[in-house]
């Protein structure tokens, strides 16, 4: 297993390169900005980028996903139901992307946005059990994703509550690698620590530990922060030229 985490300051975001060094197969998740660093790391580790995955259609920055996929000769992947153009590699709930000895299982975890994915990753050279989960903006360290950027806050919160139950069903020891950290406009109580575990967040994340749906909805709509600048425009641009 090879895993590299990229911390970005403008915008505040996290992206990842992961894969199997032995089989030279990698994926990049939620790339931001210049595509060269991802290409350089892939080359330095002897891996070919097979997939570029956006966990969701971003509303706080322009995605580099399509540009990186084109530069790397990779497939650009989104949830199959995303209304994006041009064509992309659609993945559905429960699909498994093969990266040599590394597997990436896709979970549809909407709420922050309708098309949001989480990615459960395992390394078969060690065990078939999952090792970590890339949670995008569904679950972050200290908070969960805001719910009003692509729906009403209340409807999004109800949908997010159901998605969080799926993440709660994962083992407590499973590492959580999110798509944002402190300073991002996509959360309210985000930690500056860029990783956690399911169990730690279950105990200490105020939103994640709520077990009642109505209480969760009240919690989520009580303190809605200002929207990201140009949120609707950026989301439209990330959906593709036809949508924009």
N, C-alpha and C positions, 0 to 999 in steps of 0.2 A: 504493500500500500504506500502510495505517495500522496501526501496532502499538503497543500500550501494555502494559507489564508492571506488575503490581501485586505489591508485596512485603508480606507479612503477617507480623506478629510473634507473634500469639497466635490460632491456631496458626502455627508457622513454615511458610509455604507461598508458592507463586507462582501467580498466575493471569494471564490474558491477555485482551485485547480486540484483535481483528485484523479486517481486511477491506479493502474497496475504497471509498475516499472518492468516486471518480467515479460509482460506481453505488449508493452509499449502502447498502452491504450488509456486515454484520459478524457475527462470532461471538464468543462469550465462552467461554473454556476454564477449567475448574476454579475457578469462583467461590467465594469464602469470605466469610462474615459478611454485612454489610449490602449489599443489592443496589443502593443508591442511587449509589455511585461509578461503577458500570458504566453505569447509565442516564444519569448526567450526562456521562460521557465520550462515550458514543454520541451524545447530543444535541449536545454541543459540537463534535463532528467531523461532524455532519450525517448520521449513519448509523443505519440501523434494524438491530436485533439480530434476525437470522433463526434462528440456532441458539445454544443453550447446551449445551456438551459437557462431560461429566465423563469424563476419561481412564480412570477406574476408580471402583469403589465404595470410598470412603475409610474408613479405620479409625481415623484420628487426629482427625477433626473432622466436624461436620455439614456436608454439602454445602448450598450456597445455590443449586444448579442449578435445581431445580424452581421455587423461589420466583422466581428471576430470569426464567426462561422464561415463567412466568405473568404477571409484571409487564410484560415486554417484548412479549408476544404472540408468542413465539418457540417453536420446536420444541426439546424437551429430548432430547438425543441420548446414547446409550450404545451399546456393542457389542451387536449384535442378540441374542447368547446370554446376556446378563445376566439373572439371575432377579429382576428388579426389578418393583415394582408402584407406582402404576398404570402404564398404558400409556406408552410412550416411543417416540421415533423411533429405530429400530434401524439401526445401520450395520454393514456387513460389511467384511471385509478387502478392500482395493482400491477401496472406494466413494470417489467424489469429491463433495464438497460444494462448490457453486458460490456464491461471494460476489462477484458482478460479475466483475472481472478477476482476482480472487484465487481460487485453488483450494486445497482442503484434501483431501488423499488420506489415507484411514484405513488404518493398519497394525495388525493384531491382534498385540500384543506381550505375551502373558501371562507370568506368572512371579511378579511381585510380587503380582498377583491374577489369577484366571482370565480376567477380562473386559477386561484392560488394553488401551488403545489408544495408539498414537503417531500424530501428525498431521504429515504432510509438506506444507509450504506453498510455493506458487509464486505469482508475480505475472506474469501474461501480458503486462502492459505493458512488462516488461523482458525476460523470457525464459520459455520453457516449463519450463526447468530448475528444480528445487526450490531455495529460498532458505534455509529453515530447517526444523527438525523440533522439534515440541513433544513431549517424551519423558515427561512425567508423572513417575512414580517408577520407570520401567524403567531409564533411564540419567540420572544426575545428574552434576553437576560434582564429580569426585573419587570417585564411588562408583556403585553400582547399588542397586536397591531390595531390601529384605529380602524373604524368600520364605516366611515361615511364618505370615503373618496369615490366609491363606485356604486353606492346604494344609499338608502336612508340609514342613519346611524342605528336605529332600532332594528331594522331588518338585518343589517350586516352583523349586529351583535348576536342576534339569535342564531344566525348561520355560523358565526365564529364559535359560539358556545359548543355547538355540535362537533365542529372540527377539533376543538381542544380536547373533547372527550376521547377522540381517536388518539391524540398524542399522549393523553394520560394513560392509555392502555399499553403504552410501550414500557419497557423495563426501566426502573428507577436509575439504574447505573448508566443508561444510554446517554452519551454526550449530546448536548444541544449546541449546534453551530448556527447562529442566526444570521440574518441579512442586514442587521443594523445594530448600533450600539449608542452610547450616550452622545447626545448632540443631534441625532437624527430627528426629523420632524414627524416620523411615523410612529412614535411612541411618546409616553408621558413620564415614565419612571425608569427609563433605561439605565442600566449599569454601564460603566466604562469597560468592564471585563467582557471580552468578546467570545466567551464560551461558558457553558454551565452543564448541568445534567437535568434529566427529567425529574428526578427525585428532589433535587435542590429547589428547582422552580416550583414543584408541587407544594413544598413546605413554605417557601419564602416569597413567592411571586403573588402579589395581592389579587391580581385578576385571575391567574391560573388556578389558584386554590379554591375559588368559588365553585360550589357544587350545585347551586340552584339557578336555573335559567333566568327567572325574573330578577333575582338579585344581581346577576351578571349584567343583564341589560341595563338596569338602573346604574350600576357602577360605570359602565362604558359610556353612557350618555351624559353623565354628571359633569365631566370635565373635558369637553372636546376642545383641543387646542386649535389655533388658527390653521387654516389649510396651507400646505406648501405653496410657495409662489408658483403661479402658472400651472397648477395641478391638472386642471382639465385639459389644457393645451398639451402638456407633456404626455399625459396618458394617451391622448389622441395620436400624437406623433409616434409613440411607441407601438400603437396598434397598427400603424402602417400608413403609407401615403393616401390610400383610398379612404381610410377612416378619418385622417386628419383633414 
